[in-house]
């Protein structure tokens, strides 16, 4: 960081960005007003980030946005070669060809998505860049945009709201069951660029779908900030699954902001695999769960180098019989720090919640902290938590090595056995990819 | 609260108290200096209490101290009749006669203790009012007084340090094993009186003893604040047990401040039974545990009425092989709130820590919150936690009632079964007392 950026500088830059985004997106006035209101909130909103200082944030804001990706990607073959090579290494393109029909790619500044999805639009599955949804479905967007967050909650929410760009608008019509997983990739190409996609998910009653997000950014040179916000609405009886594969390069700070309403009898399973080469990853998703609703937050974290991961997760069990699970498994290497602080609040009868956190520490400089929270305000909720922090048992390692495995393979096998129970809801085909990534990570190949 | 007390008022009052204490205790100058330094710190020290506001604290300070107890209590028969009646109801005097040889009674302003202990002094067991220890053993007290706390940590530590009065100085000479449990009772007689006993425990190498503290204050009219501070030093190989029975009346705020050093191979077991008729009870004991040392913090809480209990407990496992257990069981009735937030930090290899928290919610207005924390900074610590919040299972209740028990008896039996595992280290004789108290509490008889 060589220059000093003042609050006034940052605000002027944000204002320019707002103007440019409004013009480029042919944005209706009501949305641009939301951006300006957020800009107003930015200065007075509290800055709470434990890793990024306010000065750093202003620096991220000041860096100009530069484009790098091709404008159109019709298939994975159109990706830059470095990107393609990584996907190949992970076996993703193979899997794509065989199993994955829905694909949308989020580049620095927009969403490019394939023809295939356009056919499904007729059945009631709308997948659009959020900017386009703003123009095409203003009433729906107005009802759901920034309804689960307030812009002035923090500098990050204010900044995101002012300059959000890209992101997916996913709408699933009542009763529609989507038979294939929908893929969504984020790419960051430019250093010091704050990418702020806004994702809106609306699952009408009795819908079913599985969204897979892959995050990767192979061509970065400097620090970068990824500031996505997801607002999800799962209506009565919806069954939704969100699988997120995060594989950030080591200079990226990510601040996923996710909030979801889980309606009566709805079910939402969110599995996030966070790989360990980012700078920091801090998130605290909120879930409001109504009568009989169920939410599951499964987190797999592989902390490498000096990656700092801080995962929260607040579940508000508001309706009778609502239930929630917040489970995480962390494998922590090098000088990485992983913090988990899930909280479950029971405010209605017959609710159930469970938090679990297991960690394997692979280095004596690795740090694990876990602070689960349980709050019960009714007499017949069942809440529980459990955690275990330890290392790979030497007996286990010796046993496998006595069976002919070398230490690396034995370690991989133990880590796989440790993490596998978390992957129970991932489709078998996608599992192959994740397992490969974990294997690469544990053997130092990522 | 009818009058407004200013900071200047409070400071003037504290200054008067310091002067009176110094004169009454014939205090050496070095101790009075510590008091004045704490008074200086009082104004600027942060006030962190989540229940008592700064205004309330000033009010507690402003209320003058009034004596009520007889000056000398040679046996339990000398206690005021109300006090005696409660002890009888608990069966304590019976137990006393049979099993308990060591007895010290802390009244509002001093310690009155019995002849018996004076004989043990020759063997190296020193039990003295802390004021007397200050005069008799100034070198030992200087080395241990306010060494585990800083006066300016908070308004409460500053206030305590300025006006501490009463408390026990317990010194156990190297190698001495005390064969009988030492009893210590606190009585508060006057309303709005902040009682601030200072307890110093020094267990030299290879000592063994069991200290039992019974806290009760039956003759209160108004709010009161009990602000004790305990500094304990358990040297190499010492085996110490502290059993605390807290039975405060419903107007008392208690702020136990406890810190202990647990030396190489030393073992400290602290079992606290907190009954549910206080106003609030907030404590966060700290334990520093050296190589091979072991500390156990067992908490039993019976929350009644609007009792607010907030129990922390920080264990710093600093030496290889150090271990700690922080276990609590809470039975929460009425509109009581119980919060637990134990933390274990592992900073040395081969350390082990476990936090557990179980709660039975007996009312739909009862609230339980638990926030355990585990921090591991080494790769071969084993840390774990578990918690379960729920209610008495109806099947269990129905089963017992089908066997001929009425609901009250069945509930008592289930609560007893729930709490009993926590009482494993309490001598059988004393257990009788505690069980009786729990039974009375659950059936609404306290």
Interface residues (C-beta under 8 A of the other chain):
Chain A: X346 X349 X359 X361 X362 X363 X364 X366 X367 X368 X369 X370 X371 X372 X373 X374 X375 X376 X377 X378 X379 X380 X381 X382 X383 X384 X385 X386 X387 X388 X389 X390 X391
Chain B: X346 X349 X359 X361 X362 X363 X364 X366 X367 X368 X369 X370 X371 X372 X373 X374 X375 X376 X377 X378 X379 X380 X381 X382 X383 X384 X385 X386 X387 X388 X389 X390 X391
